[in-house]
Amino acid sequence: MSKEASQTRMTFVRTGPSQYVNRAGILRQAGESIAPWGNRALISGGEKALASAQAPLTKSLDKAGIAWHKHLFTGECSRPNIAAIKAGAQKHKANVIVGVGGGKSIDAAKQAAADLDLPVVCIPTIAATCAATTALSIIYTDRGVFQKIQFQPTNPSLVLVDPNIITKTPTMYLRAGILDSLAKWYEGRSVVPNVQNPDAPTVAAFQLAEVLYNGHKKYAIEAVRLNNEHRVEDALVHTLDLTILLTGMIQSLSKGTLFTSIAHPLHNGMTLIKESHNVLHGLKVGYAIVVQLIVEKCPKKELESVISFFGQLGLVPSLKALNLPFDCDLVLRVADMTARSPHFGPLNYTVDKFEIAAAMEMLEKRFA
C-alpha cells in the first residue's frame, strides 16, 4: 500500500460519536437521550445482551413515548444478518436503530443503519471492543471468515455505557477489549513514523494512542480485578473510557492507519482456523501483537515485558493457550492471508508469510 493510500481510506475526518455517556444506571434515562434521534426504535441484540439491558432500556423508552420493536441478533456480522436488521427496521418503520451487545452485534446494527441512512444508538454490554464508537463494521461470512472492513459515513449518534452491566459479564471480555485497544499503540508506532507528511488528525491519533497505552499500564490490572469482584470504581470507569471511547476516537482520527501493521491482519488471517470463531477478537489480537513484535525484531527486554504484562491480563500468547490447533500447513495459510492483506500501511520492513509463520511456531514451542 502506498504511503498516500494509507491516509485516504476515509475521505473526511471522523472523530467520535455525537454523544457518549459512561455512567452507572444510565439506561434508566436512555429514553430521554434517544428521543432527539428518533421516536420509533428497532432494538437489535443477542439474547444475553438483551436480557441484561432490555428491562431498564424499554421502560425508559416507554416513558419517553418511543415505540420500539425487538430484533434478536445471532451469529456473525454478515450480509444476511445485516439485511435481517434492515428488514426489521423497514417493517416497523423505525427511524432509529439501537444496537445492543458486543462487537459483531453492534457492527451489524451500525451497518444496517448506515445502509438505511438512519441514526444508530450503541449500547455495549461487554467491553471487548471499541465497536460502539467507530464508523466501521467488520464484515464476515456466515461461517465467520473475515471478508472486509466496511467504513460508514458517520460515527454512531449516541453511545450509552453502563459499567454496572459490564461488571456482570465475564472478565475475559474486558481483558480482550484492553488487548484489542493496545493494538492501536503497537500497530500505530510501526506505521505512523513512515507516513510522509502525516496530517494533524493522524498525528493526534498517534499521540492519543500513547495516552491510551499509558492509561492501560496504570489502570488495566486494577480494572480487571474490579470486574472480577463486580465493583464499579474509578479504575474500571477509566478503563472503559480508554477501551470504548478513546480507542474508537483513535480509530476514527487516524482514518484507519493505526491498525495497518501485522496484528489486525493476522487476526483476520486466523479466521481461517474454524475453532478461532469461538475465541474473542481481542484475545486473538493480543496474540497477534506478540507475533508482530517478533517479526519486527523488537528488543528482547521489551518483548519479555509485553509478554509479562499480557500474562497479567490473562493472555498466554500461543495457539494452544487459545485452544486452537497448531498445524504447520494451516499456520502457513494463515500467514499467507495475513501477508496478502490489502490493509497494510507504510512499514519499514517487508511483511513475509514465512517470517510470520516462524514467529507463530516460535511462540508455540515456547508456551506449548
C-alpha positions as CSV (number, residue, x, y, z in Angstrom):
1,M,0.0,0.0,0.0
2,S,1.3,3.4,-0.8
3,K,2.0,6.0,1.9
4,E,-0.7,8.2,0.5
5,A,-3.2,5.4,0.3
6,S,-2.8,4.7,4.0
7,Q,-4.3,8.1,4.7
8,T,-7.1,8.2,2.1
9,R,-9.1,5.2,3.2
10,M,-11.7,7.7,4.7
11,T,-12.5,10.8,2.6
12,F,-13.1,13.1,5.5
13,V,-12.2,13.2,9.2
14,R,-14.3,11.5,11.8
15,T,-13.7,12.0,15.5
16,G,-16.2,10.0,17.6
17,P,-19.8,9.6,18.5
18,S,-22.0,12.6,18.7
19,Q,-22.8,11.8,22.3
20,Y,-21.2,9.4,24.8
21,V,-22.2,8.7,28.4
22,N,-20.4,6.3,30.7
23,R,-22.4,6.2,34.0
24,A,-23.9,3.6,36.2
25,G,-27.6,3.3,35.7
26,I,-27.7,5.3,32.5
27,L,-30.1,3.0,30.8
28,R,-32.8,4.2,33.2
29,Q,-32.5,7.6,31.4
30,A,-32.0,6.1,27.9
31,G,-35.3,7.3,26.5
32,E,-34.6,11.0,27.0
33,S,-31.2,10.6,25.4
34,I,-32.5,8.6,22.4
35,A,-35.6,10.8,21.8
36,P,-33.7,13.5,19.9
37,W,-32.7,10.8,17.4
38,G,-36.0,9.1,16.7
39,N,-39.4,8.1,18.1
40,R,-39.6,4.6,16.6
41,A,-36.7,2.3,17.6
42,L,-35.7,-1.1,16.4
43,I,-33.6,-2.7,19.2
44,S,-31.2,-5.3,17.8
45,G,-29.1,-7.5,20.1
46,G,-28.2,-11.0,21.2
47,E,-30.2,-13.0,23.7
48,K,-27.8,-12.5,26.6
49,A,-27.2,-8.8,25.8
50,L,-30.9,-8.1,25.7
51,A,-31.5,-9.9,28.9
52,S,-29.0,-7.6,30.7
53,A,-30.2,-4.4,29.2
54,Q,-33.8,-4.7,27.9
55,A,-35.8,-4.0,31.1
56,P,-34.4,-0.6,32.0
57,L,-34.0,0.3,28.4
58,T,-37.5,-0.4,27.2
59,K,-39.1,1.0,30.4
60,S,-37.2,4.3,29.7
61,L,-38.3,4.2,26.0
62,D,-41.9,3.7,27.1
63,K,-41.6,6.6,29.5
64,A,-40.2,8.8,26.7
65,G,-43.0,7.9,24.3
66,I,-40.7,6.0,21.9
67,A,-42.3,3.0,20.2
68,W,-40.0,0.0,20.0
69,H,-39.6,-3.4,18.5
70,K,-37.0,-6.1,19.2
71,H,-34.8,-8.0,16.7
72,L,-32.9,-11.0,18.0
73,F,-29.4,-11.0,16.5
74,T,-27.5,-14.3,16.2
75,G,-24.3,-15.3,14.5
76,E,-21.9,-13.1,12.6
77,C,-21.8,-9.6,11.3
78,S,-22.6,-10.9,7.9
79,R,-24.5,-9.5,4.9
80,P,-27.6,-11.8,5.6
81,N,-27.7,-10.7,9.3
82,I,-27.3,-7.0,8.3
83,A,-30.2,-7.5,5.8
84,A,-32.4,-9.0,8.5
85,I,-31.9,-6.0,10.7
86,K,-32.7,-3.7,7.8
87,A,-35.9,-5.7,7.0
88,G,-37.0,-5.4,10.7
89,A,-36.4,-1.7,10.7
90,Q,-38.4,-1.2,7.5
91,K,-41.2,-3.5,8.6
92,H,-41.7,-1.5,11.8
93,K,-41.0,1.9,10.2
94,A,-38.1,2.5,12.6
95,N,-36.4,5.9,12.4
96,V,-33.5,4.9,14.8
97,I,-31.7,1.6,15.3
98,V,-30.4,0.7,18.8
99,G,-27.6,-1.9,18.7
100,V,-27.1,-3.8,22.0
101,G,-24.3,-6.2,22.9
102,G,-20.8,-7.0,21.7
103,G,-18.8,-6.1,18.6
104,K,-20.5,-8.2,16.0
105,S,-24.0,-7.3,17.1
106,I,-23.2,-3.6,17.2
107,D,-21.3,-3.7,13.9
108,A,-24.3,-5.3,12.2
109,A,-26.6,-2.6,13.7
110,K,-24.3,0.2,12.6
111,Q,-24.1,-1.1,9.0
112,A,-27.9,-1.6,8.8
113,A,-28.4,1.9,10.0
114,A,-25.8,3.3,7.5
115,D,-27.5,1.4,4.6
116,L,-30.9,2.9,5.6
117,D,-29.4,6.4,6.4
118,L,-30.7,6.2,10.0
119,P,-29.1,7.3,13.2
120,V,-27.7,4.4,15.4
121,V,-27.5,4.2,19.1
122,C,-25.0,1.8,20.6
123,I,-25.3,0.1,24.0
124,P,-22.3,-2.1,24.6
125,T,-23.0,-4.8,27.3
126,I,-19.4,-6.0,27.2
127,A,-16.2,-4.1,26.8
128,A,-14.4,-6.4,24.4
129,T,-14.0,-3.9,21.5
130,C,-14.4,-0.3,20.5
131,A,-17.2,-1.1,18.0
132,A,-19.7,1.1,19.8
133,T,-17.9,4.3,18.9
134,T,-16.4,3.7,15.5
135,A,-17.5,4.4,11.9
136,L,-16.8,1.0,10.5
137,S,-18.0,-2.6,10.6
138,I,-16.0,-5.8,10.2
139,I,-17.9,-8.0,7.8
140,Y,-17.6,-11.8,8.0
141,T,-19.2,-14.7,6.1
142,D,-22.0,-16.6,7.9
143,R,-19.2,-19.1,8.8
144,G,-17.1,-16.4,10.5
145,V,-14.4,-15.9,7.9
146,F,-13.2,-12.3,7.5
147,Q,-14.4,-10.6,4.3
148,K,-13.9,-6.8,4.5
149,I,-13.8,-3.7,6.6
150,Q,-16.8,-1.5,5.7
151,F,-16.5,2.2,6.5
152,Q,-19.5,4.3,7.3
153,P,-20.1,8.0,6.7
154,T,-20.6,8.9,10.4
155,N,-19.8,7.6,13.8
156,P,-22.7,6.5,16.0
157,S,-25.1,9.2,17.1
158,L,-25.2,8.1,20.8
159,V,-23.3,5.6,22.9
160,L,-24.6,4.6,26.4
161,V,-22.2,2.6,28.6
162,D,-23.5,1.3,32.0
163,P,-20.5,0.0,34.0
164,N,-22.9,-2.0,36.2
165,I,-23.8,-4.1,33.3
166,I,-20.2,-4.6,32.3
167,T,-19.2,-5.8,35.7
168,K,-21.8,-8.6,35.5
169,T,-20.1,-10.1,32.4
170,P,-17.1,-12.5,32.5
171,T,-13.8,-10.6,32.9
172,M,-12.4,-12.2,29.7
173,Y,-14.4,-9.7,27.7
174,L,-12.7,-6.7,29.4
175,R,-9.3,-8.3,29.1
176,A,-10.0,-8.8,25.4
177,G,-11.0,-5.2,25.0
178,I,-7.9,-3.9,26.7
179,L,-5.7,-6.1,24.4
180,D,-7.5,-5.0,21.3
181,S,-7.2,-1.3,22.2
182,L,-3.4,-1.7,22.9
183,A,-3.0,-2.7,19.2
184,K,-3.6,0.9,18.3
185,W,-0.3,1.8,20.0
186,Y,1.7,-1.2,18.8
187,E,0.5,-1.1,15.2
188,G,0.5,2.7,15.1
189,R,4.1,3.0,16.1
190,S,5.1,0.7,13.2
191,V,3.2,2.8,10.7
192,V,2.9,6.5,11.6
193,P,6.7,7.2,11.6
194,N,6.7,6.1,7.9
195,V,3.8,8.2,6.8
196,Q,5.0,11.1,4.6
197,N,3.7,14.4,5.9
198,P,1.0,13.0,8.2
199,D,-1.9,15.3,8.7
200,A,-2.9,16.7,12.1
201,P,-5.6,14.1,12.9
202,T,-3.2,11.3,12.2
203,V,-0.6,12.9,14.5
204,A,-3.2,13.5,17.2
205,A,-4.4,9.9,16.9
206,F,-0.9,8.6,17.5
207,Q,-0.4,10.8,20.5
208,L,-3.8,9.6,21.9
209,A,-2.6,6.1,21.3
210,E,0.3,6.8,23.7
211,V,-2.2,8.2,26.2
212,L,-4.2,5.0,25.9
213,Y,-1.1,2.8,26.3
214,N,0.0,4.7,29.5
215,G,-3.6,4.6,30.8
216,H,-3.8,0.9,30.4
217,K,-0.4,0.4,32.1
218,K,-1.8,2.4,35.0
219,Y,-5.4,1.1,35.3
220,A,-5.9,-2.1,33.5
221,I,-4.8,-4.7,36.1
222,E,-6.9,-2.9,38.8
223,A,-9.8,-2.7,36.4
224,V,-9.7,-6.5,35.7
225,R,-9.7,-7.1,39.5
226,L,-12.7,-4.8,40.0
227,N,-14.6,-6.5,37.2
228,N,-13.9,-9.9,38.8
229,E,-15.3,-8.5,42.1
230,H,-18.3,-6.9,40.3
231,R,-17.4,-3.5,41.6
232,V,-17.6,-0.1,39.8
233,E,-14.7,2.2,40.9
234,D,-12.5,4.8,39.1
235,A,-10.0,2.4,37.6
236,L,-12.8,0.4,35.9
237,V,-14.6,3.6,34.6
238,H,-11.3,5.0,33.3
239,T,-10.5,1.7,31.6
240,L,-13.9,1.5,29.9
241,D,-13.4,5.1,28.6
242,L,-10.0,4.1,27.2
243,T,-11.2,0.8,25.7
244,I,-14.5,2.0,24.2
245,L,-14.3,5.8,23.7
246,L,-10.6,6.7,23.3
247,T,-9.8,3.7,21.2
248,G,-12.7,4.5,18.9
249,M,-11.6,8.1,18.6
250,I,-8.1,7.0,17.7
251,Q,-9.5,4.7,15.1
252,S,-11.6,7.5,13.6
253,L,-9.0,10.2,13.7
254,S,-6.3,8.1,12.2
255,K,-8.5,7.2,9.2
256,G,-7.7,3.5,9.7
257,T,-3.9,4.0,9.8
258,L,-3.4,2.7,13.3
259,F,-4.5,-0.9,12.6
260,T,-2.4,-1.5,9.5
261,S,0.6,-3.3,10.8
262,I,0.6,-7.1,11.4
263,A,-1.7,-7.5,14.5
264,H,-5.1,-6.9,12.9
265,P,-4.3,-8.5,9.5
266,L,-3.1,-11.6,11.4
267,H,-6.3,-11.7,13.4
268,N,-8.2,-11.7,10.1
269,G,-6.0,-14.5,8.8
270,M,-6.7,-16.5,11.9
271,T,-10.3,-16.7,10.9
272,L,-9.2,-19.5,8.5
273,I,-9.0,-21.6,11.7
274,K,-12.6,-22.6,12.3
275,E,-12.0,-23.0,16.0
276,S,-10.9,-19.4,16.2
277,H,-14.5,-18.2,15.7
278,N,-15.2,-19.1,19.3
279,V,-12.2,-17.0,20.6
280,L,-12.7,-13.3,21.4
281,H,-11.4,-10.8,18.8
282,G,-9.2,-9.1,21.4
283,L,-7.5,-12.2,22.6
284,K,-6.5,-13.1,19.1
285,V,-5.3,-9.5,18.5
286,G,-3.3,-9.7,21.7
287,Y,-1.6,-12.9,20.5
288,A,-1.0,-11.2,17.1
289,I,0.6,-8.2,18.8
290,V,3.3,-10.5,20.2
291,V,3.8,-12.2,16.8
292,Q,4.2,-8.7,15.3
293,L,6.8,-7.7,17.8
294,I,8.8,-10.9,17.0
295,V,8.6,-10.2,13.2
296,E,9.7,-6.6,13.9
297,K,12.6,-7.9,15.8
298,C,11.9,-5.7,18.8
299,P,14.4,-5.7,21.7
300,K,14.2,-8.9,23.8
301,K,13.7,-6.9,27.0
302,E,10.6,-5.2,25.6
303,L,9.2,-8.4,24.2
304,E,9.5,-10.1,27.6
305,S,7.9,-7.0,29.3
306,V,4.9,-7.2,26.9
307,I,4.5,-10.9,27.4
308,S,4.6,-10.4,31.2
309,F,2.0,-7.6,31.0
310,F,-0.3,-9.6,28.7
311,G,0.1,-12.5,31.1
312,Q,-1.3,-10.4,33.9
313,L,-4.2,-9.7,31.6
314,G,-4.8,-13.4,31.2
315,L,-3.2,-14.0,27.8
316,V,-0.6,-16.6,27.1
317,P,0.5,-15.9,23.5
318,S,0.2,-19.3,21.8
319,L,-2.4,-21.0,19.7
320,K,-2.6,-23.9,22.2
321,A,-3.4,-21.4,25.1
322,L,-6.2,-20.0,22.9
323,N,-7.5,-23.6,22.4
324,L,-6.5,-23.5,18.8
325,P,-4.7,-26.2,16.8
326,F,-1.2,-25.7,15.6
327,D,-0.8,-27.3,12.2
328,C,2.1,-26.2,10.0
329,D,0.2,-26.2,6.8
330,L,-2.7,-24.3,8.3
331,V,-0.4,-21.8,10.0
332,L,1.3,-21.1,6.7
333,R,-2.1,-20.4,5.1
334,V,-2.9,-18.0,7.9
335,A,0.4,-16.3,7.5
336,D,-0.1,-16.1,3.7
337,M,-3.6,-14.5,4.1
338,T,-2.0,-12.1,6.6
339,A,0.8,-11.1,4.3
340,R,-1.6,-10.6,1.4
341,S,-3.8,-8.2,3.4
342,P,-4.7,-5.0,1.5
343,H,-4.8,-3.0,4.7
344,F,-1.1,-2.7,5.4
345,G,0.2,0.8,6.0
346,P,3.7,2.0,5.2
347,L,6.1,-0.2,7.1
348,N,9.9,-0.1,7.2
349,Y,10.2,-3.8,6.8
350,T,8.7,-6.4,4.4
351,V,5.8,-8.5,5.6
352,D,6.8,-12.1,4.7
353,K,4.5,-15.1,5.3
354,F,7.4,-17.3,6.2
355,E,8.6,-14.9,8.9
356,I,5.1,-14.7,10.3
357,A,4.7,-18.5,10.4
358,A,8.2,-18.8,12.0
359,A,7.2,-16.3,14.7
360,M,4.0,-18.3,15.4
361,E,6.0,-21.5,15.6
362,M,8.5,-19.9,18.0
363,L,5.7,-18.9,20.4
364,E,4.2,-22.4,20.1
365,K,7.4,-24.1,21.1
366,R,7.9,-21.6,24.0
367,F,4.4,-21.9,25.5
368,A,3.3,-25.4,24.5
